[in-house]
Amino acid sequence: MQNRDATLTVVGTMRALGLRAEPQQVHWAVVEGQANQPVLVEHDKAQPPVSIRKKEAEVLNWYRKRVEFLVGKYDVQFVGVRYQETHGRRGNVDSICRRSRIEGVLAEAAFASGASVVAGGLVQLSAQLETKSAKHYIDEAELRGLDLSQLAAQRREAVLAGVAALASQPETEP
């Protein structure tokens, strides 16, 4: 999904936030520059406090506020949300549904914060990156010059989503 209201004047370095949800936490990464030569600025995970983990509405609100905070703190113009794959999914239905709800809140919060949003599974992110399969970036731990070998797979996916979001930026004229 694209934020149709995000008409940007490209000045300086563009930044993107990549997000990859799990049922109990969200991995995030901030990248900047161009999609063909991204620079990893910061990465971490966000986990709601134990005191609210059983209160779903409060947890979703906490994630919303966290996205708003990250977009503001890092002056992010683009956000990529890596959705879970929908084909061949087996496992705990509650966990799958919980992750889906978190992903929806992440995308909505980014959009509401004024960022242009790219969201989807690996097929959509691959198309955004104009590559046949973005999965090889995760498996090989290298993404267009970025060494991701020290990052867990979920964090690599957050970086990938951020770079896909950078790829969505409008072409600039010299």
Backbone as CSV, one residue per row, in Angstrom:
resi,resn,N_x,N_y,N_z,CA_x,CA_y,CA_z,C_x,C_y,C_z
1,MET,0.842,-1.161,0.000,0.000,0.000,0.000,0.883,1.218,0.000
2,GLN,0.484,2.231,-0.696,1.235,3.472,-0.801,0.442,4.590,-0.155
3,ASN,1.125,5.502,0.493,0.484,6.671,1.079,0.305,7.691,-0.037
4,ARG,-0.908,7.846,-0.501,-1.167,8.725,-1.633,-0.969,10.199,-1.284
5,ASP,-0.913,10.515,0.008,-0.735,11.896,0.429,0.728,12.270,0.611
6,ALA,1.637,11.320,0.449,3.046,11.589,0.715,3.715,12.166,-0.528
7,THR,3.465,13.427,-0.798,4.172,14.118,-1.865,5.390,14.748,-1.232
8,LEU,6.553,14.268,-1.633,7.779,14.665,-0.980,8.657,15.498,-1.890
9,THR,9.267,16.483,-1.315,10.330,17.183,-1.986,11.604,16.515,-1.502
10,VAL,12.323,15.900,-2.414,13.483,15.132,-2.023,14.651,16.068,-1.775
11,VAL,14.978,16.231,-0.496,16.100,17.055,-0.085,16.876,16.247,0.934
12,GLY,18.169,16.088,0.726,18.971,15.345,1.695,18.771,13.853,1.561
13,THR,19.099,13.160,2.628,19.056,11.708,2.637,17.674,11.208,3.004
14,MET,17.202,10.241,2.249,15.903,9.635,2.522,16.100,8.485,3.504
15,ARG,15.159,8.367,4.429,15.218,7.302,5.432,13.963,6.456,5.395
16,ALA,14.172,5.175,5.671,13.049,4.237,5.721,13.157,3.378,6.974
17,LEU,11.998,3.008,7.477,11.881,2.120,8.619,11.322,0.796,8.118
18,GLY,12.021,-0.285,8.402,11.534,-1.615,8.063,11.023,-2.306,9.310
19,LEU,9.890,-2.976,9.183,9.253,-3.624,10.330,8.919,-5.073,10.013
20,ARG,9.203,-5.948,10.983,8.866,-7.369,10.843,8.298,-7.836,12.186
21,ALA,7.015,-8.166,12.192,6.324,-8.527,13.429,6.449,-10.013,13.748
22,GLU,6.408,-10.283,15.028,6.230,-11.614,15.579,5.078,-11.486,16.575
23,PRO,4.530,-12.573,17.064,3.394,-12.456,17.992,3.707,-11.681,19.280
24,GLN,4.967,-11.663,19.724,5.310,-11.019,20.992,6.248,-9.819,20.864
25,GLN,6.732,-9.519,19.648,7.672,-8.413,19.471,7.737,-8.010,18.006
26,VAL,8.359,-6.868,17.782,8.555,-6.372,16.418,10.027,-6.041,16.235
27,HIS,10.597,-6.547,15.158,11.970,-6.196,14.790,11.889,-4.982,13.878
28,TRP,12.802,-4.033,14.073,12.794,-2.837,13.241,14.208,-2.466,12.817
29,ALA,14.279,-1.792,11.689,15.563,-1.327,11.172,15.338,-0.016,10.426
30,VAL,16.253,0.924,10.611,16.226,2.186,9.878,17.367,2.145,8.874
31,VAL,17.033,2.391,7.613,18.030,2.452,6.542,17.896,3.799,5.849
32,GLU,18.976,4.225,5.231,18.929,5.500,4.513,19.697,5.397,3.216
33,GLY,19.524,6.428,2.380,20.214,6.482,1.101,19.325,5.997,-0.026
34,GLN,19.940,5.251,-0.923,19.244,4.709,-2.086,19.098,3.199,-1.928
35,ALA,18.094,2.635,-2.558,17.839,1.200,-2.438,18.983,0.358,-2.992
36,ASN,19.737,0.893,-3.952,20.838,0.118,-4.519,22.109,0.199,-3.678
37,GLN,22.182,1.154,-2.728,23.311,1.268,-1.808,22.812,1.737,-0.442
38,PRO,22.026,0.911,0.227,21.468,1.336,1.508,22.523,1.374,2.609
39,VAL,22.253,2.201,3.601,23.103,2.293,4.790,22.222,1.969,5.989
40,LEU,22.676,1.032,6.799,21.928,0.660,7.999,22.262,1.656,9.098
41,VAL,21.252,2.383,9.563,21.430,3.422,10.573,21.307,2.840,11.978
42,GLU,20.270,2.056,12.198,19.991,1.508,13.530,19.044,0.325,13.376
43,HIS,19.074,-0.571,14.337,18.137,-1.692,14.352,17.973,-2.179,15.774
44,ASP,16.828,-2.790,16.040,16.549,-3.305,17.379,15.234,-4.071,17.319
45,LYS,14.724,-4.423,18.485,13.400,-5.015,18.569,12.600,-4.220,19.585
46,ALA,11.297,-4.263,19.446,10.394,-3.571,20.368,9.439,-4.593,20.943
47,GLN,9.301,-4.557,22.247,8.455,-5.517,22.951,7.649,-4.764,23.999
48,PRO,6.333,-4.948,24.001,5.521,-4.238,24.993,5.843,-4.704,26.413
49,PRO,5.586,-3.853,27.393,5.849,-4.232,28.784,5.027,-5.456,29.187
50,VAL,5.596,-6.253,30.077,4.936,-7.464,30.564,3.563,-7.137,31.157
51,SER,3.440,-5.993,31.795,2.192,-5.633,32.480,0.981,-5.518,31.561
52,ILE,1.196,-5.350,30.242,0.052,-5.218,29.327,-0.041,-6.345,28.306
53,ARG,0.846,-7.296,28.326,0.898,-8.327,27.281,-0.361,-9.149,27.119
54,LYS,-1.203,-9.233,28.126,-2.444,-10.007,28.010,-3.635,-9.121,27.675
55,LYS,-3.391,-7.839,27.456,-4.449,-6.878,27.132,-4.238,-6.430,25.687
56,GLU,-4.889,-7.128,24.775,-4.584,-6.949,23.358,-4.737,-5.514,22.865
57,ALA,-5.798,-4.846,23.233,-5.989,-3.469,22.767,-4.848,-2.573,23.238
58,GLU,-4.407,-2.761,24.461,-3.298,-1.960,24.979,-1.996,-2.294,24.256
59,VAL,-1.795,-3.565,23.939,-0.594,-3.983,23.215,-0.579,-3.346,21.823
60,LEU,-1.708,-3.405,21.123,-1.768,-2.821,19.784,-1.550,-1.311,19.839
61,ASN,-2.104,-0.660,20.837,-1.882,0.772,21.018,-0.407,1.060,21.307
62,TRP,0.223,0.195,22.094,1.643,0.358,22.395,2.467,0.275,21.109
63,TYR,2.155,-0.687,20.225,2.882,-0.798,18.952,2.645,0.443,18.085
64,ARG,1.425,0.939,18.085,1.114,2.144,17.308,1.988,3.305,17.768
65,LYS,2.058,3.507,19.068,2.870,4.598,19.618,4.359,4.387,19.341
66,ARG,4.799,3.138,19.348,6.210,2.843,19.063,6.555,3.211,17.630
67,VAL,5.670,2.889,16.680,5.915,3.260,15.285,5.941,4.776,15.147
68,GLU,4.991,5.456,15.759,4.983,6.922,15.712,6.286,7.492,16.264
69,PHE,6.768,6.929,17.380,8.022,7.371,17.986,9.199,7.170,17.033
70,LEU,9.307,5.969,16.440,10.428,5.671,15.544,10.402,6.536,14.290
71,VAL,9.219,6.748,13.721,9.100,7.603,12.530,9.582,9.011,12.859
72,GLY,9.185,9.530,14.016,9.609,10.871,14.414,11.078,10.952,14.789
73,LYS,11.547,10.012,15.589,12.929,10.038,16.056,13.929,9.980,14.912
74,TYR,13.668,9.142,13.928,14.606,8.947,12.826,14.238,9.726,11.568
75,ASP,13.223,10.571,11.640,12.800,11.389,10.505,12.589,10.526,9.255
76,VAL,11.747,9.525,9.424,11.494,8.527,8.389,10.432,9.026,7.408
77,GLN,10.689,8.869,6.121,9.716,9.225,5.093,9.003,8.005,4.511
78,PHE,9.631,6.832,4.627,9.103,5.599,4.043,9.114,4.491,5.094
79,VAL,8.105,3.631,5.039,8.048,2.490,5.954,7.700,1.251,5.142
80,GLY,8.432,0.190,5.429,8.140,-1.112,4.832,7.727,-2.083,5.915
81,VAL,6.604,-2.753,5.704,6.117,-3.745,6.670,6.138,-5.102,5.973
82,ARG,6.905,-6.023,6.533,7.011,-7.366,5.976,5.867,-8.198,6.552
83,TYR,4.890,-8.533,5.678,3.763,-9.363,6.091,4.160,-10.832,6.050
84,GLN,3.481,-11.623,6.858,3.704,-13.060,6.817,3.133,-13.627,5.517
85,GLU,3.690,-14.734,5.106,3.222,-15.384,3.892,1.874,-16.038,4.167
86,THR,1.003,-16.000,3.193,-0.348,-16.533,3.397,-0.521,-17.948,2.855
87,HIS,0.403,-18.407,2.048,0.253,-19.741,1.469,1.005,-20.778,2.308
88,GLY,0.382,-21.918,2.476,1.016,-23.021,3.174,1.280,-22.787,4.652
89,ARG,0.572,-21.832,5.264,0.802,-21.524,6.680,0.143,-22.576,7.556
90,ARG,0.910,-23.135,8.436,0.397,-24.037,9.457,0.985,-23.587,10.770
91,GLY,0.313,-23.907,11.810,0.844,-23.542,13.115,-0.253,-23.040,14.014
92,ASN,0.146,-22.347,15.018,-0.764,-21.827,16.025,-1.604,-20.703,15.424
93,VAL,-2.883,-20.957,15.265,-3.783,-19.988,14.642,-3.817,-18.682,15.436
94,ASP,-3.803,-18.777,16.762,-3.811,-17.569,17.582,-2.582,-16.700,17.297
95,SER,-1.409,-17.329,17.172,-0.179,-16.588,16.890,-0.221,-15.949,15.502
96,ILE,-0.738,-16.687,14.528,-0.839,-16.166,13.164,-1.773,-14.951,13.144
97,CYS,-2.907,-15.077,13.808,-3.868,-13.960,13.853,-3.297,-12.769,14.619
98,ARG,-2.613,-13.031,15.709,-2.014,-11.947,16.495,-0.992,-11.180,15.663
99,ARG,-0.137,-11.912,14.962,0.859,-11.258,14.113,0.176,-10.421,13.032
100,SER,-0.881,-10.951,12.446,-1.611,-10.207,11.415,-2.184,-8.901,11.965
101,ARG,-2.733,-8.950,13.150,-3.270,-7.720,13.758,-2.160,-6.709,14.020
102,ILE,-1.027,-7.182,14.508,0.104,-6.284,14.760,0.572,-5.662,13.448
103,GLU,0.682,-6.471,12.397,1.126,-5.954,11.099,0.183,-4.861,10.591
104,GLY,-1.108,-5.060,10.769,-2.069,-4.043,10.349,-1.904,-2.749,11.119
105,VAL,-1.679,-2.849,12.416,-1.466,-1.653,13.238,-0.181,-0.952,12.819
106,LEU,0.871,-1.711,12.532,2.141,-1.110,12.105,1.956,-0.300,10.823
107,ALA,1.284,-0.899,9.836,1.074,-0.214,8.563,0.206,1.029,8.740
108,GLU,-0.867,0.913,9.515,-1.765,2.053,9.724,-1.067,3.170,10.482
109,ALA,-0.296,2.832,11.500,0.403,3.852,12.291,1.436,4.584,11.441
110,ALA,2.132,3.857,10.595,3.112,4.494,9.708,2.417,5.451,8.747
111,PHE,1.326,5.006,8.168,0.563,5.841,7.239,0.042,7.092,7.948
112,ALA,-0.515,6.909,9.141,-1.059,8.029,9.908,0.034,9.006,10.322
113,SER,1.281,8.523,10.400,2.405,9.386,10.755,2.944,10.162,9.560
114,GLY,2.350,9.946,8.393,2.749,10.690,7.199,3.760,9.997,6.313
115,ALA,4.132,8.768,6.644,5.100,8.044,5.826,4.404,7.358,4.649
116,SER,5.147,7.168,3.594,4.690,6.352,2.478,4.948,4.902,2.873
117,VAL,3.943,4.044,2.723,4.029,2.676,3.240,4.031,1.655,2.108
118,VAL,4.973,0.726,2.207,5.021,-0.450,1.346,4.829,-1.638,2.267
119,ALA,3.858,-2.481,1.983,3.591,-3.613,2.851,3.297,-4.843,2.013
120,GLY,3.800,-5.977,2.461,3.509,-7.212,1.760,4.454,-8.324,2.162
121,GLY,4.194,-9.484,1.600,5.053,-10.641,1.800,6.280,-10.536,0.904
122,LEU,7.032,-11.609,0.840,8.268,-11.584,0.066,8.037,-11.319,-1.423
123,VAL,6.920,-11.777,-1.961,6.643,-11.547,-3.382,6.515,-10.044,-3.654
124,GLN,5.768,-9.351,-2.815,5.588,-7.906,-2.999,6.893,-7.148,-2.764
125,LEU,7.651,-7.545,-1.744,8.930,-6.867,-1.484,9.920,-7.136,-2.608
126,SER,9.904,-8.345,-3.159,10.767,-8.666,-4.300,10.439,-7.772,-5.484
127,ALA,9.149,-7.594,-5.749,8.737,-6.727,-6.862,9.195,-5.292,-6.622
128,GLN,9.078,-4.815,-5.408,9.500,-3.457,-5.082,11.009,-3.290,-5.299
129,LEU,11.766,-4.338,-4.981,13.224,-4.311,-5.137,13.671,-4.681,-6.560
130,GLU,12.707,-5.017,-7.401,12.974,-5.423,-8.776,13.964,-6.586,-8.836
131,THR,13.693,-7.590,-8.003,14.499,-8.795,-7.978,13.576,-10.001,-8.061
132,LYS,14.092,-11.094,-8.570,13.276,-12.291,-8.734,12.817,-12.845,-7.386
133,SER,13.730,-12.873,-6.412,13.383,-13.389,-5.092,14.196,-12.685,-4.016
134,ALA,13.524,-11.949,-3.160,14.205,-11.246,-2.073,14.656,-12.206,-0.978
135,LYS,14.145,-13.425,-0.991,14.502,-14.394,0.048,16.002,-14.674,0.063
136,HIS,16.648,-14.628,-1.086,18.091,-14.908,-1.110,18.887,-13.874,-0.320
137,TYR,18.379,-12.647,-0.224,19.066,-11.647,0.601,19.053,-12.065,2.072
138,ILE,17.952,-12.640,2.509,17.831,-13.086,3.901,18.724,-14.308,4.129
139,ASP,18.663,-15.252,3.207,19.441,-16.487,3.345,20.945,-16.248,3.261
140,GLU,21.364,-15.362,2.376,22.788,-15.109,2.173,23.343,-14.056,3.126
141,ALA,22.495,-13.385,3.871,22.915,-12.381,4.872,23.677,-11.219,4.257
142,GLU,23.345,-10.887,3.029,23.950,-9.733,2.353,22.861,-9.069,1.533
143,LEU,22.744,-7.776,1.667,21.713,-7.035,0.947,22.320,-5.784,0.346
144,ARG,22.626,-5.864,-0.934,23.126,-4.712,-1.689,24.255,-3.979,-0.970
145,GLY,25.220,-4.778,-0.518,26.395,-4.222,0.142,26.325,-4.215,1.656
146,LEU,25.170,-4.457,2.224,25.036,-4.512,3.681,25.340,-5.921,4.172
147,ASP,26.243,-6.048,5.137,26.529,-7.338,5.752,25.526,-7.553,6.883
148,LEU,24.657,-8.521,6.716,23.623,-8.811,7.706,23.911,-10.084,8.485
149,SER,25.122,-10.595,8.367,25.439,-11.902,8.946,25.326,-11.930,10.470
150,GLN,25.428,-10.795,11.131,25.335,-10.768,12.589,23.888,-10.594,13.084
151,LEU,22.946,-10.486,12.150,21.548,-10.251,12.517,20.729,-11.529,12.392
152,ALA,19.773,-11.698,13.291,18.837,-12.818,13.205,17.991,-12.667,11.937
153,ALA,17.429,-13.751,11.474,16.648,-13.741,10.232,15.512,-12.721,10.273
154,GLN,14.821,-12.602,11.404,13.708,-11.655,11.504,14.201,-10.212,11.372
155,ARG,15.376,-9.919,11.911,15.942,-8.572,11.793,16.379,-8.315,10.353
156,ARG,16.900,-9.339,9.692,17.249,-9.209,8.268,16.010,-8.863,7.456
157,GLU,14.876,-9.476,7.811,13.632,-9.186,7.109,13.191,-7.749,7.343
158,ALA,13.432,-7.213,8.523,13.119,-5.805,8.792,13.978,-4.896,7.918
159,VAL,15.264,-5.225,7.803,16.159,-4.448,6.929,15.662,-4.531,5.491
160,LEU,15.315,-5.732,5.054,14.801,-5.939,3.699,13.559,-5.083,3.440
161,ALA,12.640,-5.054,4.395,11.424,-4.242,4.249,11.775,-2.759,4.160
162,GLY,12.748,-2.325,4.948,13.180,-0.930,4.882,13.781,-0.575,3.534
163,VAL,14.614,-1.451,3.006,15.224,-1.191,1.692,14.159,-1.208,0.602
164,ALA,13.179,-2.101,0.708,12.063,-2.109,-0.251,11.304,-0.792,-0.177
165,ALA,11.151,-0.252,1.025,10.484,1.044,1.173,11.314,2.151,0.531
166,LEU,12.641,2.096,0.687,13.503,3.077,0.005,13.327,2.995,-1.509
167,ALA,13.161,1.776,-2.017,12.985,1.579,-3.461,11.696,2.205,-3.959
168,SER,10.761,2.473,-3.042,9.475,3.067,-3.450,9.542,4.581,-3.593
169,GLN,10.671,5.186,-3.207,10.742,6.637,-3.267,10.702,7.128,-4.713
170,PRO,10.117,8.293,-4.910,9.997,8.816,-6.271,11.369,9.101,-6.858
171,GLU,11.433,8.948,-8.157,12.676,9.256,-8.858,12.989,10.732,-8.713
172,THR,14.262,11.047,-8.466,14.678,12.441,-8.341,15.357,12.880,-9.616
173,GLU,15.169,14.126,-9.937,15.812,14.676,-11.126,17.110,15.332,-10.711
174,PRO,18.171,15.164,-11.530,19.469,15.749,-11.184,19.452,17.267,-11.212
